[in-house]
Amino acid sequence: MTTVSDAIRTRTSVRVFNDKQVAKEVIQEILELAGNSASNSNIEARKVYVLSGEPLKAMVAEITTGLYSGEDPDTPEYPAYPPKLQEPYRSRRYACGEKMYAALEIPREDKSKRIQQVMKNYSFFGAPVGIIISMPANMLEGQVIDIGIYLQSLMLLANERGLATCAQASWAQCPNRVRAALGIADDERIMVGLALGYAQQEQAVNRLDHPRADLSDYVSLRGF
Ligand SMILES: Cc1cc2nc3c(=O)[nH]c(=O)nc-3n(C[C@H](O)[C@H](O)[C@H](O)COP(=O)(O)O)c2cc1C
């Protein structure tokens, strides 16, 4: 039996999926359990769009066509990072990207291949299930924490069932397109997406094993 510790230890982001479909019962079970996630005052300020099959294909087709056309440029829902990422975050971000592109054998100079890789975000990296999570537009930072907790629940529950995931802030880069493709009104903010499916285990990009900071870098243990 997978423990929470196992699920946390073994979860990694997967960016190449195989064709195996995810059974509706499994999705349903993950969603039911993730619904137990904590939220401040239990307000559960979220909407979750779970797409597969034709609706997934149609959404991906509409959004990628729009992005490639370059028409109607979108405004990101929120900046992915602060404009000037300071150290040590800047270096960590750089190392994270370089590790991924090295595994994909895409050199820094090959801008076109790098862009193609970024664009794979907008097909959920070929995953059979794509999830978009929104929250009411008037919600604040407190509710963003709740969304993050919910997202982690989905990822761990998926992992426990042998499924792989990749959280995707990329979807928040084109919120108008997402809203249009899914028929969502302007009163919902597109916060994050999640690719969900079965991993192609042998792919180097699915085994990046990013290092983590030492606890001493960010934990302050007092009174122990
Ligand atoms: C909120 C959030 C948003 C993310 N957005 C993206 C994304 O848009 N595209 C992507 O390829 N990875 C995305 N990631 C995955 C991170 O890059 C990944 O979690 C990080 O590199 C650590 O690797 P690991 O998940 O394998 O441990 C996101 C992760 C989180 C938590």
The ligand as an SDF file (V2000), in Angstrom:
LIG
                    3D

 31 33  0  0  0  0  0  0  0  0999 V2000
    2.1170   25.3980   -9.6900 C   0  0  0  0  0  0  0  0  0  0  0  0
    3.0210   24.7010  -10.6600 C   0  0  0  0  0  0  0  0  0  0  0  0
    3.0090   25.0620  -11.9940 C   0  0  0  0  0  0  0  0  0  0  0  0
    3.8180   24.3990  -12.9200 C   0  0  0  0  0  0  0  0  0  0  0  0
    3.7320   24.7310  -14.2530 N   0  0  0  0  0  0  0  0  0  0  0  0
    4.4160   24.0100  -15.1670 C   0  0  0  0  0  0  0  0  0  0  0  0
    4.2280   24.2570  -16.5470 C   0  0  0  0  0  0  0  0  0  0  0  0
    3.4740   25.1210  -16.9600 O   0  0  0  0  0  0  0  0  0  0  0  0
    4.8980   23.4830  -17.4250 N   0  0  0  0  0  0  0  0  0  0  0  0
    5.7410   22.4830  -17.0190 C   0  0  0  0  0  0  0  0  0  0  0  0
    6.3250   21.8180  -17.8660 O   0  0  0  0  0  0  0  0  0  0  0  0
    5.9520   22.2390  -15.7000 N   0  0  0  0  0  0  0  0  0  0  0  0
    5.2880   22.9420  -14.7810 C   0  0  0  0  0  0  0  0  0  0  0  0
    5.4260   22.6720  -13.4410 N   0  0  0  0  0  0  0  0  0  0  0  0
    6.2790   21.5540  -13.0200 C   0  0  0  0  0  0  0  0  0  0  0  0
    7.5400   22.0420  -12.3140 C   0  0  0  0  0  0  0  0  0  0  0  0
    8.4450   22.5240  -13.2600 O   0  0  0  0  0  0  0  0  0  0  0  0
    8.1120   20.8620  -11.5060 C   0  0  0  0  0  0  0  0  0  0  0  0
    7.2300   20.5700  -10.4550 O   0  0  0  0  0  0  0  0  0  0  0  0
    9.4980   21.1780  -10.9410 C   0  0  0  0  0  0  0  0  0  0  0  0
   10.4330   21.2900  -11.9630 O   0  0  0  0  0  0  0  0  0  0  0  0
    9.9480   20.0870   -9.9680 C   0  0  0  0  0  0  0  0  0  0  0  0
   10.0000   18.8490  -10.6230 O   0  0  0  0  0  0  0  0  0  0  0  0
    9.1370   17.6060  -10.1560 P   0  0  0  0  0  0  0  0  0  0  0  0
    7.6860   17.9850  -10.2350 O   0  0  0  0  0  0  0  0  0  0  0  0
    9.4720   16.5100  -11.1330 O   0  0  0  0  0  0  0  0  0  0  0  0
    9.5290   17.2700   -8.7580 O   0  0  0  0  0  0  0  0  0  0  0  0
    4.6610   23.3370  -12.4980 C   0  0  0  0  0  0  0  0  0  0  0  0
    4.6640   22.9820  -11.1390 C   0  0  0  0  0  0  0  0  0  0  0  0
    3.8630   23.6420  -10.2350 C   0  0  0  0  0  0  0  0  0  0  0  0
    3.8820   23.2170   -8.7910 C   0  0  0  0  0  0  0  0  0  0  0  0
  1  2  1  0
  2  3  1  0
  2 30  2  0
  3  4  2  0
  4  5  1  0
  4 28  1  0
  5  6  2  0
  6  7  1  0
  6 13  1  0
  7  8  2  0
  7  9  1  0
  9 10  1  0
 10 11  2  0
 10 12  1  0
 12 13  2  0
 13 14  1  0
 14 15  1  0
 14 28  1  0
 15 16  1  0
 16 17  1  0
 16 18  1  0
 18 19  1  0
 18 20  1  0
 20 21  1  0
 20 22  1  0
 22 23  1  0
 23 24  1  0
 24 25  2  0
 24 26  1  0
 24 27  1  0
 28 29  2  0
 29 30  1  0
 30 31  1  0
M  END
$$$$
